[in-house]
């Protein structure tokens, strides 16, 4: 009814599009592109270049983001920003492909 239409009028689609920062989870960016530029500029870590160099598919991208979020949650209280970024970059040094990027059979049954 009309009450439902009013609920949608209050919808803020910019809030839904906000993307959390990789280090500062309280900080959000207006889009994924803005977040990635922030990472490249402020943290000196170009995640798009990393994804291209490792030829990540959607599953690989999900694994990297999940790994980053878990590492930040685990190490945030003990490492300063610069040390935390170095910790996050370490498994990828010199083009290395970390073990967590290897194929996982549990993901593939869901492909059409």
Phi and psi restraints in degrees (range 20) as a CNS / XPLOR table:
assign (resid 1 and name C) (resid 2 and name N)
       (resid 2 and name CA) (resid 2 and name C) 1.0 -66.8 20.0 2
assign (resid 2 and name N) (resid 2 and name CA)
       (resid 2 and name C) (resid 3 and name N) 1.0 -32.8 20.0 2
assign (resid 2 and name C) (resid 3 and name N)
       (resid 3 and name CA) (resid 3 and name C) 1.0 -60.4 20.0 2
assign (resid 3 and name N) (resid 3 and name CA)
       (resid 3 and name C) (resid 4 and name N) 1.0 -36.7 20.0 2
assign (resid 3 and name C) (resid 4 and name N)
       (resid 4 and name CA) (resid 4 and name C) 1.0 -66.9 20.0 2
assign (resid 4 and name N) (resid 4 and name CA)
       (resid 4 and name C) (resid 5 and name N) 1.0 -38.8 20.0 2
assign (resid 4 and name C) (resid 5 and name N)
       (resid 5 and name CA) (resid 5 and name C) 1.0 -61.8 20.0 2
assign (resid 5 and name N) (resid 5 and name CA)
       (resid 5 and name C) (resid 6 and name N) 1.0 -38.5 20.0 2
assign (resid 5 and name C) (resid 6 and name N)
       (resid 6 and name CA) (resid 6 and name C) 1.0 -65.2 20.0 2
assign (resid 6 and name N) (resid 6 and name CA)
       (resid 6 and name C) (resid 7 and name N) 1.0 -36.4 20.0 2
assign (resid 6 and name C) (resid 7 and name N)
       (resid 7 and name CA) (resid 7 and name C) 1.0 -60.0 20.0 2
assign (resid 7 and name N) (resid 7 and name CA)
       (resid 7 and name C) (resid 8 and name N) 1.0 -41.9 20.0 2
assign (resid 7 and name C) (resid 8 and name N)
       (resid 8 and name CA) (resid 8 and name C) 1.0 -69.9 20.0 2
assign (resid 8 and name N) (resid 8 and name CA)
       (resid 8 and name C) (resid 9 and name N) 1.0 -28.7 20.0 2
assign (resid 8 and name C) (resid 9 and name N)
       (resid 9 and name CA) (resid 9 and name C) 1.0 -64.6 20.0 2
assign (resid 9 and name N) (resid 9 and name CA)
       (resid 9 and name C) (resid 10 and name N) 1.0 -25.3 20.0 2
assign (resid 9 and name C) (resid 10 and name N)
       (resid 10 and name CA) (resid 10 and name C) 1.0 -85.1 20.0 2
assign (resid 10 and name N) (resid 10 and name CA)
       (resid 10 and name C) (resid 11 and name N) 1.0 -6.8 20.0 2
assign (resid 10 and name C) (resid 11 and name N)
       (resid 11 and name CA) (resid 11 and name C) 1.0 -62.6 20.0 2
assign (resid 11 and name N) (resid 11 and name CA)
       (resid 11 and name C) (resid 12 and name N) 1.0 132.1 20.0 2
assign (resid 11 and name C) (resid 12 and name N)
       (resid 12 and name CA) (resid 12 and name C) 1.0 -111.3 20.0 2
assign (resid 12 and name N) (resid 12 and name CA)
       (resid 12 and name C) (resid 13 and name N) 1.0 97.3 20.0 2
assign (resid 12 and name C) (resid 13 and name N)
       (resid 13 and name CA) (resid 13 and name C) 1.0 -71.9 20.0 2
assign (resid 13 and name N) (resid 13 and name CA)
       (resid 13 and name C) (resid 14 and name N) 1.0 -16.1 20.0 2
assign (resid 13 and name C) (resid 14 and name N)
       (resid 14 and name CA) (resid 14 and name C) 1.0 -72.2 20.0 2
assign (resid 14 and name N) (resid 14 and name CA)
       (resid 14 and name C) (resid 15 and name N) 1.0 -32.7 20.0 2
assign (resid 14 and name C) (resid 15 and name N)
       (resid 15 and name CA) (resid 15 and name C) 1.0 -66.8 20.0 2
assign (resid 15 and name N) (resid 15 and name CA)
       (resid 15 and name C) (resid 16 and name N) 1.0 -38.3 20.0 2
assign (resid 15 and name C) (resid 16 and name N)
       (resid 16 and name CA) (resid 16 and name C) 1.0 -67.4 20.0 2
assign (resid 16 and name N) (resid 16 and name CA)
       (resid 16 and name C) (resid 17 and name N) 1.0 -26.5 20.0 2
assign (resid 16 and name C) (resid 17 and name N)
       (resid 17 and name CA) (resid 17 and name C) 1.0 -89.3 20.0 2
assign (resid 17 and name N) (resid 17 and name CA)
       (resid 17 and name C) (resid 18 and name N) 1.0 -4.7 20.0 2
assign (resid 17 and name C) (resid 18 and name N)
       (resid 18 and name CA) (resid 18 and name C) 1.0 -61.6 20.0 2
assign (resid 18 and name N) (resid 18 and name CA)
       (resid 18 and name C) (resid 19 and name N) 1.0 139.8 20.0 2
assign (resid 18 and name C) (resid 19 and name N)
       (resid 19 and name CA) (resid 19 and name C) 1.0 -118.2 20.0 2
assign (resid 19 and name N) (resid 19 and name CA)
       (resid 19 and name C) (resid 20 and name N) 1.0 126.0 20.0 2
assign (resid 19 and name C) (resid 20 and name N)
       (resid 20 and name CA) (resid 20 and name C) 1.0 -68.2 20.0 2
assign (resid 20 and name N) (resid 20 and name CA)
       (resid 20 and name C) (resid 21 and name N) 1.0 143.5 20.0 2
assign (resid 20 and name C) (resid 21 and name N)
       (resid 21 and name CA) (resid 21 and name C) 1.0 -65.9 20.0 2
assign (resid 21 and name N) (resid 21 and name CA)
       (resid 21 and name C) (resid 22 and name N) 1.0 154.7 20.0 2
assign (resid 21 and name C) (resid 22 and name N)
       (resid 22 and name CA) (resid 22 and name C) 1.0 -74.0 20.0 2
assign (resid 22 and name N) (resid 22 and name CA)
       (resid 22 and name C) (resid 23 and name N) 1.0 -28.3 20.0 2
assign (resid 22 and name C) (resid 23 and name N)
       (resid 23 and name CA) (resid 23 and name C) 1.0 -102.9 20.0 2
assign (resid 23 and name N) (resid 23 and name CA)
       (resid 23 and name C) (resid 24 and name N) 1.0 -47.9 20.0 2
assign (resid 23 and name C) (resid 24 and name N)
       (resid 24 and name CA) (resid 24 and name C) 1.0 -98.0 20.0 2
assign (resid 24 and name N) (resid 24 and name CA)
       (resid 24 and name C) (resid 25 and name N) 1.0 92.5 20.0 2
assign (resid 24 and name C) (resid 25 and name N)
       (resid 25 and name CA) (resid 25 and name C) 1.0 -67.3 20.0 2
assign (resid 25 and name N) (resid 25 and name CA)
       (resid 25 and name C) (resid 26 and name N) 1.0 -18.1 20.0 2
assign (resid 25 and name C) (resid 26 and name N)
       (resid 26 and name CA) (resid 26 and name C) 1.0 -76.6 20.0 2
assign (resid 26 and name N) (resid 26 and name CA)
       (resid 26 and name C) (resid 27 and name N) 1.0 -21.6 20.0 2
assign (resid 26 and name C) (resid 27 and name N)
       (resid 27 and name CA) (resid 27 and name C) 1.0 -87.9 20.0 2
assign (resid 27 and name N) (resid 27 and name CA)
       (resid 27 and name C) (resid 28 and name N) 1.0 134.9 20.0 2
assign (resid 27 and name C) (resid 28 and name N)
       (resid 28 and name CA) (resid 28 and name C) 1.0 -127.7 20.0 2
assign (resid 28 and name N) (resid 28 and name CA)
       (resid 28 and name C) (resid 29 and name N) 1.0 154.6 20.0 2
assign (resid 28 and name C) (resid 29 and name N)
       (resid 29 and name CA) (resid 29 and name C) 1.0 -113.4 20.0 2
assign (resid 29 and name N) (resid 29 and name CA)
       (resid 29 and name C) (resid 30 and name N) 1.0 154.6 20.0 2
assign (resid 29 and name C) (resid 30 and name N)
       (resid 30 and name CA) (resid 30 and name C) 1.0 -69.8 20.0 2
assign (resid 30 and name N) (resid 30 and name CA)
       (resid 30 and name C) (resid 31 and name N) 1.0 -17.2 20.0 2
assign (resid 30 and name C) (resid 31 and name N)
       (resid 31 and name CA) (resid 31 and name C) 1.0 -159.4 20.0 2
assign (resid 31 and name N) (resid 31 and name CA)
       (resid 31 and name C) (resid 32 and name N) 1.0 169.3 20.0 2
assign (resid 31 and name C) (resid 32 and name N)
       (resid 32 and name CA) (resid 32 and name C) 1.0 -63.2 20.0 2
assign (resid 32 and name N) (resid 32 and name CA)
       (resid 32 and name C) (resid 33 and name N) 1.0 -42.5 20.0 2
assign (resid 32 and name C) (resid 33 and name N)
       (resid 33 and name CA) (resid 33 and name C) 1.0 -59.2 20.0 2
assign (resid 33 and name N) (resid 33 and name CA)
       (resid 33 and name C) (resid 34 and name N) 1.0 -43.6 20.0 2
assign (resid 33 and name C) (resid 34 and name N)
       (resid 34 and name CA) (resid 34 and name C) 1.0 -63.6 20.0 2
assign (resid 34 and name N) (resid 34 and name CA)
       (resid 34 and name C) (resid 35 and name N) 1.0 -41.6 20.0 2
assign (resid 34 and name C) (resid 35 and name N)
       (resid 35 and name CA) (resid 35 and name C) 1.0 -62.3 20.0 2
assign (resid 35 and name N) (resid 35 and name CA)
       (resid 35 and name C) (resid 36 and name N) 1.0 -45.3 20.0 2
assign (resid 35 and name C) (resid 36 and name N)
       (resid 36 and name CA) (resid 36 and name C) 1.0 -64.9 20.0 2
assign (resid 36 and name N) (resid 36 and name CA)
       (resid 36 and name C) (resid 37 and name N) 1.0 -39.0 20.0 2
assign (resid 36 and name C) (resid 37 and name N)
       (resid 37 and name CA) (resid 37 and name C) 1.0 -64.4 20.0 2
assign (resid 37 and name N) (resid 37 and name CA)
       (resid 37 and name C) (resid 38 and name N) 1.0 -40.1 20.0 2
assign (resid 37 and name C) (resid 38 and name N)
       (resid 38 and name CA) (resid 38 and name C) 1.0 -60.2 20.0 2
assign (resid 38 and name N) (resid 38 and name CA)
       (resid 38 and name C) (resid 39 and name N) 1.0 -44.2 20.0 2
assign (resid 38 and name C) (resid 39 and name N)
       (resid 39 and name CA) (resid 39 and name C) 1.0 -61.2 20.0 2
assign (resid 39 and name N) (resid 39 and name CA)
       (resid 39 and name C) (resid 40 and name N) 1.0 -45.1 20.0 2
assign (resid 39 and name C) (resid 40 and name N)
       (resid 40 and name CA) (resid 40 and name C) 1.0 -65.2 20.0 2
assign (resid 40 and name N) (resid 40 and name CA)
       (resid 40 and name C) (resid 41 and name N) 1.0 -41.5 20.0 2
assign (resid 40 and name C) (resid 41 and name N)
       (resid 41 and name CA) (resid 41 and name C) 1.0 -79.3 20.0 2
assign (resid 41 and name N) (resid 41 and name CA)
       (resid 41 and name C) (resid 42 and name N) 1.0 -51.5 20.0 2
assign (resid 41 and name C) (resid 42 and name N)
       (resid 42 and name CA) (resid 42 and name C) 1.0 -83.9 20.0 2
assign (resid 42 and name N) (resid 42 and name CA)
       (resid 42 and name C) (resid 43 and name N) 1.0 -33.2 20.0 2
assign (resid 42 and name C) (resid 43 and name N)
       (resid 43 and name CA) (resid 43 and name C) 1.0 -106.9 20.0 2
assign (resid 43 and name N) (resid 43 and name CA)
       (resid 43 and name C) (resid 44 and name N) 1.0 -3.0 20.0 2
assign (resid 43 and name C) (resid 44 and name N)
       (resid 44 and name CA) (resid 44 and name C) 1.0 55.3 20.0 2
assign (resid 44 and name N) (resid 44 and name CA)
       (resid 44 and name C) (resid 45 and name N) 1.0 41.0 20.0 2
assign (resid 44 and name C) (resid 45 and name N)
       (resid 45 and name CA) (resid 45 and name C) 1.0 -136.5 20.0 2
assign (resid 45 and name N) (resid 45 and name CA)
       (resid 45 and name C) (resid 46 and name N) 1.0 106.8 20.0 2
assign (resid 45 and name C) (resid 46 and name N)
       (resid 46 and name CA) (resid 46 and name C) 1.0 -89.4 20.0 2
assign (resid 46 and name N) (resid 46 and name CA)
       (resid 46 and name C) (resid 47 and name N) 1.0 97.3 20.0 2
assign (resid 46 and name C) (resid 47 and name N)
       (resid 47 and name CA) (resid 47 and name C) 1.0 -69.6 20.0 2
assign (resid 47 and name N) (resid 47 and name CA)
       (resid 47 and name C) (resid 48 and name N) 1.0 -28.9 20.0 2
assign (resid 47 and name C) (resid 48 and name N)
       (resid 48 and name CA) (resid 48 and name C) 1.0 -68.0 20.0 2
assign (resid 48 and name N) (resid 48 and name CA)
       (resid 48 and name C) (resid 49 and name N) 1.0 -41.8 20.0 2
assign (resid 48 and name C) (resid 49 and name N)
       (resid 49 and name CA) (resid 49 and name C) 1.0 -63.9 20.0 2
assign (resid 49 and name N) (resid 49 and name CA)
       (resid 49 and name C) (resid 50 and name N) 1.0 -38.8 20.0 2
assign (resid 49 and name C) (resid 50 and name N)
       (resid 50 and name CA) (resid 50 and name C) 1.0 -61.5 20.0 2
assign (resid 50 and name N) (resid 50 and name CA)
       (resid 50 and name C) (resid 51 and name N) 1.0 -47.4 20.0 2
assign (resid 50 and name C) (resid 51 and name N)
       (resid 51 and name CA) (resid 51 and name C) 1.0 -60.3 20.0 2
assign (resid 51 and name N) (resid 51 and name CA)
       (resid 51 and name C) (resid 52 and name N) 1.0 -41.0 20.0 2
assign (resid 51 and name C) (resid 52 and name N)
       (resid 52 and name CA) (resid 52 and name C) 1.0 -68.7 20.0 2
assign (resid 52 and name N) (resid 52 and name CA)
       (resid 52 and name C) (resid 53 and name N) 1.0 -43.4 20.0 2
assign (resid 52 and name C) (resid 53 and name N)
       (resid 53 and name CA) (resid 53 and name C) 1.0 -65.6 20.0 2
assign (resid 53 and name N) (resid 53 and name CA)
       (resid 53 and name C) (resid 54 and name N) 1.0 -32.7 20.0 2
assign (resid 53 and name C) (resid 54 and name N)
       (resid 54 and name CA) (resid 54 and name C) 1.0 -91.3 20.0 2
assign (resid 54 and name N) (resid 54 and name CA)
       (resid 54 and name C) (resid 55 and name N) 1.0 -1.6 20.0 2
assign (resid 54 and name C) (resid 55 and name N)
       (resid 55 and name CA) (resid 55 and name C) 1.0 52.0 20.0 2
assign (resid 55 and name N) (resid 55 and name CA)
       (resid 55 and name C) (resid 56 and name N) 1.0 50.8 20.0 2
assign (resid 55 and name C) (resid 56 and name N)
       (resid 56 and name CA) (resid 56 and name C) 1.0 -73.4 20.0 2
assign (resid 56 and name N) (resid 56 and name CA)
       (resid 56 and name C) (resid 57 and name N) 1.0 135.1 20.0 2
assign (resid 56 and name C) (resid 57 and name N)
       (resid 57 and name CA) (resid 57 and name C) 1.0 -90.7 20.0 2
assign (resid 57 and name N) (resid 57 and name CA)
       (resid 57 and name C) (resid 58 and name N) 1.0 -173.3 20.0 2
assign (resid 57 and name C) (resid 58 and name N)
       (resid 58 and name CA) (resid 58 and name C) 1.0 -59.5 20.0 2
assign (resid 58 and name N) (resid 58 and name CA)
       (resid 58 and name C) (resid 59 and name N) 1.0 -39.1 20.0 2
assign (resid 58 and name C) (resid 59 and name N)
       (resid 59 and name CA) (resid 59 and name C) 1.0 -66.1 20.0 2
assign (resid 59 and name N) (resid 59 and name CA)
       (resid 59 and name C) (resid 60 and name N) 1.0 -41.1 20.0 2
assign (resid 59 and name C) (resid 60 and name N)
       (resid 60 and name CA) (resid 60 and name C) 1.0 -63.7 20.0 2
assign (resid 60 and name N) (resid 60 and name CA)
       (resid 60 and name C) (resid 61 and name N) 1.0 -41.0 20.0 2
assign (resid 60 and name C) (resid 61 and name N)
       (resid 61 and name CA) (resid 61 and name C) 1.0 -62.5 20.0 2
assign (resid 61 and name N) (resid 61 and name CA)
       (resid 61 and name C) (resid 62 and name N) 1.0 -42.8 20.0 2
assign (resid 61 and name C) (resid 62 and name N)
       (resid 62 and name CA) (resid 62 and name C) 1.0 -62.3 20.0 2
assign (resid 62 and name N) (resid 62 and name CA)
       (resid 62 and name C) (resid 63 and name N) 1.0 -42.5 20.0 2
assign (resid 62 and name C) (resid 63 and name N)
       (resid 63 and name CA) (resid 63 and name C) 1.0 -62.0 20.0 2
assign (resid 63 and name N) (resid 63 and name CA)
       (resid 63 and name C) (resid 64 and name N) 1.0 -42.9 20.0 2
assign (resid 63 and name C) (resid 64 and name N)
       (resid 64 and name CA) (resid 64 and name C) 1.0 -64.2 20.0 2
assign (resid 64 and name N) (resid 64 and name CA)
       (resid 64 and name C) (resid 65 and name N) 1.0 -48.7 20.0 2
assign (resid 64 and name C) (resid 65 and name N)
       (resid 65 and name CA) (resid 65 and name C) 1.0 -62.8 20.0 2
assign (resid 65 and name N) (resid 65 and name CA)
       (resid 65 and name C) (resid 66 and name N) 1.0 -43.0 20.0 2
assign (resid 65 and name C) (resid 66 and name N)
       (resid 66 and name CA) (resid 66 and name C) 1.0 -62.4 20.0 2
assign (resid 66 and name N) (resid 66 and name CA)
       (resid 66 and name C) (resid 67 and name N) 1.0 -44.0 20.0 2
assign (resid 66 and name C) (resid 67 and name N)
       (resid 67 and name CA) (resid 67 and name C) 1.0 -62.3 20.0 2
assign (resid 67 and name N) (resid 67 and name CA)
       (resid 67 and name C) (resid 68 and name N) 1.0 -45.0 20.0 2
assign (resid 67 and name C) (resid 68 and name N)
       (resid 68 and name CA) (resid 68 and name C) 1.0 -59.6 20.0 2
assign (resid 68 and name N) (resid 68 and name CA)
       (resid 68 and name C) (resid 69 and name N) 1.0 -49.0 20.0 2
assign (resid 68 and name C) (resid 69 and name N)
       (resid 69 and name CA) (resid 69 and name C) 1.0 -60.7 20.0 2
assign (resid 69 and name N) (resid 69 and name CA)
       (resid 69 and name C) (resid 70 and name N) 1.0 -41.5 20.0 2
assign (resid 69 and name C) (resid 70 and name N)
       (resid 70 and name CA) (resid 70 and name C) 1.0 -66.3 20.0 2
assign (resid 70 and name N) (resid 70 and name CA)
       (resid 70 and name C) (resid 71 and name N) 1.0 -42.1 20.0 2
assign (resid 70 and name C) (resid 71 and name N)
       (resid 71 and name CA) (resid 71 and name C) 1.0 -64.3 20.0 2
assign (resid 71 and name N) (resid 71 and name CA)
       (resid 71 and name C) (resid 72 and name N) 1.0 -42.1 20.0 2
assign (resid 71 and name C) (resid 72 and name N)
       (resid 72 and name CA) (resid 72 and name C) 1.0 -62.7 20.0 2
assign (resid 72 and name N) (resid 72 and name CA)
       (resid 72 and name C) (resid 73 and name N) 1.0 -43.9 20.0 2
assign (resid 72 and name C) (resid 73 and name N)
       (resid 73 and name CA) (resid 73 and name C) 1.0 -61.7 20.0 2
assign (resid 73 and name N) (resid 73 and name CA)
       (resid 73 and name C) (resid 74 and name N) 1.0 -38.5 20.0 2
assign (resid 73 and name C) (resid 74 and name N)
       (resid 74 and name CA) (resid 74 and name C) 1.0 -78.4 20.0 2
assign (resid 74 and name N) (resid 74 and name CA)
       (resid 74 and name C) (resid 75 and name N) 1.0 -33.6 20.0 2
assign (resid 74 and name C) (resid 75 and name N)
       (resid 75 and name CA) (resid 75 and name C) 1.0 -108.5 20.0 2
assign (resid 75 and name N) (resid 75 and name CA)
       (resid 75 and name C) (resid 76 and name N) 1.0 -8.7 20.0 2
assign (resid 75 and name C) (resid 76 and name N)
       (resid 76 and name CA) (resid 76 and name C) 1.0 -55.1 20.0 2
assign (resid 76 and name N) (resid 76 and name CA)
       (resid 76 and name C) (resid 77 and name N) 1.0 -40.7 20.0 2
assign (resid 76 and name C) (resid 77 and name N)
       (resid 77 and name CA) (resid 77 and name C) 1.0 -75.2 20.0 2
assign (resid 77 and name N) (resid 77 and name CA)
       (resid 77 and name C) (resid 78 and name N) 1.0 -19.0 20.0 2
assign (resid 77 and name C) (resid 78 and name N)
       (resid 78 and name CA) (resid 78 and name C) 1.0 -106.6 20.0 2
assign (resid 78 and name N) (resid 78 and name CA)
       (resid 78 and name C) (resid 79 and name N) 1.0 -13.5 20.0 2
assign (resid 78 and name C) (resid 79 and name N)
       (resid 79 and name CA) (resid 79 and name C) 1.0 -122.8 20.0 2
assign (resid 79 and name N) (resid 79 and name CA)
       (resid 79 and name C) (resid 80 and name N) 1.0 139.8 20.0 2
assign (resid 79 and name C) (resid 80 and name N)
       (resid 80 and name CA) (resid 80 and name C) 1.0 -73.9 20.0 2
assign (resid 80 and name N) (resid 80 and name CA)
       (resid 80 and name C) (resid 81 and name N) 1.0 166.2 20.0 2
assign (resid 80 and name C) (resid 81 and name N)
       (resid 81 and name CA) (resid 81 and name C) 1.0 -51.6 20.0 2
assign (resid 81 and name N) (resid 81 and name CA)
       (resid 81 and name C) (resid 82 and name N) 1.0 -50.7 20.0 2
assign (resid 81 and name C) (resid 82 and name N)
       (resid 82 and name CA) (resid 82 and name C) 1.0 -61.4 20.0 2
assign (resid 82 and name N) (resid 82 and name CA)
       (resid 82 and name C) (resid 83 and name N) 1.0 -43.6 20.0 2
assign (resid 82 and name C) (resid 83 and name N)
       (resid 83 and name CA) (resid 83 and name C) 1.0 -67.3 20.0 2
assign (resid 83 and name N) (resid 83 and name CA)
       (resid 83 and name C) (resid 84 and name N) 1.0 -36.1 20.0 2
assign (resid 83 and name C) (resid 84 and name N)
       (resid 84 and name CA) (resid 84 and name C) 1.0 -67.3 20.0 2
assign (resid 84 and name N) (resid 84 and name CA)
       (resid 84 and name C) (resid 85 and name N) 1.0 -42.7 20.0 2
assign (resid 84 and name C) (resid 85 and name N)
       (resid 85 and name CA) (resid 85 and name C) 1.0 -62.3 20.0 2
assign (resid 85 and name N) (resid 85 and name CA)
       (resid 85 and name C) (resid 86 and name N) 1.0 -42.8 20.0 2
assign (resid 85 and name C) (resid 86 and name N)
       (resid 86 and name CA) (resid 86 and name C) 1.0 -62.4 20.0 2
assign (resid 86 and name N) (resid 86 and name CA)
       (resid 86 and name C) (resid 87 and name N) 1.0 -39.9 20.0 2
assign (resid 86 and name C) (resid 87 and name N)
       (resid 87 and name CA) (resid 87 and name C) 1.0 -60.4 20.0 2
assign (resid 87 and name N) (resid 87 and name CA)
       (resid 87 and name C) (resid 88 and name N) 1.0 -43.0 20.0 2
assign (resid 87 and name C) (resid 88 and name N)
       (resid 88 and name CA) (resid 88 and name C) 1.0 -68.3 20.0 2
assign (resid 88 and name N) (resid 88 and name CA)
       (resid 88 and name C) (resid 89 and name N) 1.0 -35.1 20.0 2
assign (resid 88 and name C) (resid 89 and name N)
       (resid 89 and name CA) (resid 89 and name C) 1.0 -76.4 20.0 2
assign (resid 89 and name N) (resid 89 and name CA)
       (resid 89 and name C) (resid 90 and name N) 1.0 -26.9 20.0 2
assign (resid 89 and name C) (resid 90 and name N)
       (resid 90 and name CA) (resid 90 and name C) 1.0 -51.3 20.0 2
assign (resid 90 and name N) (resid 90 and name CA)
       (resid 90 and name C) (resid 91 and name N) 1.0 -46.4 20.0 2
assign (resid 90 and name C) (resid 91 and name N)
       (resid 91 and name CA) (resid 91 and name C) 1.0 -64.8 20.0 2
assign (resid 91 and name N) (resid 91 and name CA)
       (resid 91 and name C) (resid 92 and name N) 1.0 -14.8 20.0 2
assign (resid 91 and name C) (resid 92 and name N)
       (resid 92 and name CA) (resid 92 and name C) 1.0 -104.1 20.0 2
assign (resid 92 and name N) (resid 92 and name CA)
       (resid 92 and name C) (resid 93 and name N) 1.0 2.6 20.0 2
assign (resid 92 and name C) (resid 93 and name N)
       (resid 93 and name CA) (resid 93 and name C) 1.0 -55.4 20.0 2
assign (resid 93 and name N) (resid 93 and name CA)
       (resid 93 and name C) (resid 94 and name N) 1.0 140.5 20.0 2
assign (resid 93 and name C) (resid 94 and name N)
       (resid 94 and name CA) (resid 94 and name C) 1.0 55.1 20.0 2
assign (resid 94 and name N) (resid 94 and name CA)
       (resid 94 and name C) (resid 95 and name N) 1.0 34.7 20.0 2
assign (resid 94 and name C) (resid 95 and name N)
       (resid 95 and name CA) (resid 95 and name C) 1.0 76.0 20.0 2
assign (resid 95 and name N) (resid 95 and name CA)
       (resid 95 and name C) (resid 96 and name N) 1.0 12.9 20.0 2
assign (resid 95 and name C) (resid 96 and name N)
       (resid 96 and name CA) (resid 96 and name C) 1.0 -62.3 20.0 2
assign (resid 96 and name N) (resid 96 and name CA)
       (resid 96 and name C) (resid 97 and name N) 1.0 148.5 20.0 2
assign (resid 96 and name C) (resid 97 and name N)
       (resid 97 and name CA) (resid 97 and name C) 1.0 -112.5 20.0 2
assign (resid 97 and name N) (resid 97 and name CA)
       (resid 97 and name C) (resid 98 and name N) 1.0 103.8 20.0 2
assign (resid 97 and name C) (resid 98 and name N)
       (resid 98 and name CA) (resid 98 and name C) 1.0 -59.8 20.0 2
assign (resid 98 and name N) (resid 98 and name CA)
       (resid 98 and name C) (resid 99 and name N) 1.0 154.3 20.0 2
assign (resid 98 and name C) (resid 99 and name N)
       (resid 99 and name CA) (resid 99 and name C) 1.0 -59.5 20.0 2
assign (resid 99 and name N) (resid 99 and name CA)
       (resid 99 and name C) (resid 100 and name N) 1.0 -30.8 20.0 2
assign (resid 99 and name C) (resid 100 and name N)
       (resid 100 and name CA) (resid 100 and name C) 1.0 -68.9 20.0 2
assign (resid 100 and name N) (resid 100 and name CA)
       (resid 100 and name C) (resid 101 and name N) 1.0 -7.4 20.0 2
assign (resid 100 and name C) (resid 101 and name N)
       (resid 101 and name CA) (resid 101 and name C) 1.0 -92.5 20.0 2
assign (resid 101 and name N) (resid 101 and name CA)
       (resid 101 and name C) (resid 102 and name N) 1.0 -6.3 20.0 2
assign (resid 101 and name C) (resid 102 and name N)
       (resid 102 and name CA) (resid 102 and name C) 1.0 -65.9 20.0 2
assign (resid 102 and name N) (resid 102 and name CA)
       (resid 102 and name C) (resid 103 and name N) 1.0 154.2 20.0 2
assign (resid 102 and name C) (resid 103 and name N)
       (resid 103 and name CA) (resid 103 and name C) 1.0 -55.7 20.0 2
assign (resid 103 and name N) (resid 103 and name CA)
       (resid 103 and name C) (resid 104 and name N) 1.0 142.0 20.0 2
assign (resid 103 and name C) (resid 104 and name N)
       (resid 104 and name CA) (resid 104 and name C) 1.0 -122.1 20.0 2
assign (resid 104 and name N) (resid 104 and name CA)
       (resid 104 and name C) (resid 105 and name N) 1.0 114.0 20.0 2
assign (resid 104 and name C) (resid 105 and name N)
       (resid 105 and name CA) (resid 105 and name C) 1.0 -56.4 20.0 2
assign (resid 105 and name N) (resid 105 and name CA)
       (resid 105 and name C) (resid 106 and name N) 1.0 -25.4 20.0 2
assign (resid 105 and name C) (resid 106 and name N)
       (resid 106 and name CA) (resid 106 and name C) 1.0 -66.7 20.0 2
assign (resid 106 and name N) (resid 106 and name CA)
       (resid 106 and name C) (resid 107 and name N) 1.0 -22.9 20.0 2
assign (resid 106 and name C) (resid 107 and name N)
       (resid 107 and name CA) (resid 107 and name C) 1.0 -80.4 20.0 2
assign (resid 107 and name N) (resid 107 and name CA)
       (resid 107 and name C) (resid 108 and name N) 1.0 -29.8 20.0 2
assign (resid 107 and name C) (resid 108 and name N)
       (resid 108 and name CA) (resid 108 and name C) 1.0 -79.6 20.0 2
assign (resid 108 and name N) (resid 108 and name CA)
       (resid 108 and name C) (resid 109 and name N) 1.0 -23.1 20.0 2
assign (resid 108 and name C) (resid 109 and name N)
       (resid 109 and name CA) (resid 109 and name C) 1.0 -61.2 20.0 2
assign (resid 109 and name N) (resid 109 and name CA)
       (resid 109 and name C) (resid 110 and name N) 1.0 -16.7 20.0 2
assign (resid 109 and name C) (resid 110 and name N)
       (resid 110 and name CA) (resid 110 and name C) 1.0 -88.8 20.0 2
assign (resid 110 and name N) (resid 110 and name CA)
       (resid 110 and name C) (resid 111 and name N) 1.0 -5.2 20.0 2
assign (resid 110 and name C) (resid 111 and name N)
       (resid 111 and name CA) (resid 111 and name C) 1.0 -74.6 20.0 2
assign (resid 111 and name N) (resid 111 and name CA)
       (resid 111 and name C) (resid 112 and name N) 1.0 143.2 20.0 2
